[in-house]
């Protein structure tokens, strides 16, 4: 039963990844109906002047929002935007955290001291306050938003990598490699990375899940993906003004977010058990 649930979670995430990658083919990117080729009838930005807050029907499968935009089209594009931001943020946090944590653990001394103080500083800073400060710079650029989010999410990865490097750096085989003239690059490529990468896989999956929640939360508060670009958090926020009369606006992105985070946590737990050194 457990394996069946894990396979189902992996299949669900795979479907969402495919939808994200092919969102341009599925719903296009244009505002008007006739300026882009796509499989679905409506674009995420196209306004149907005859259908405001329309309930799900044959014309609009999941209904429309308050300005007549198709919910399904926006949900597909919102999935692509949310996955893009979360993926880039996760990669940035992995690279930044692994580099700083690895160098801190290996070099020690003053570098480790400075790293520890920077770690404590970032750990104490409120994420919301930093994003409010950076919001004029971020603007509507999804990539910059993802990079800023990633640069604020490297702490746990850096701490994990630092701990693993500290365990390894004084082992006999590394001392032998250093005595024979091995460079930093060689040691990290041949000895540290093969040891560190397995436990980083579940961390990356949990990190992606956390970035999805963070992106949705920030977009819900108006600090993330900006209209007219859709994202799950931004769509949930749009639906809160019509809780009683148009639940089809906020229910689909809420359900997707819940099952996506749940599926990622199931997959992450699987790999955590498999690579149970942390």
URKASUL-V759019 format. One record per helix or strand. SS is the DSSP state (~ for helix, > for strand). FROM is the first residue (numbers start at 1). TO is the last residue. If there is no record, write none. Layout:
SS:FROM:TO / SS:FROM:TO
This chain:
~:2:21 / ~:23:27 / >:47:47 / >:64:64 / >:69:70 / ~:71:107 / ~:109:124 / ~:127:138 / ~:142:151 / ~:155:168 / ~:172:179 / ~:184:220 / ~:232:240 / ~:251:274
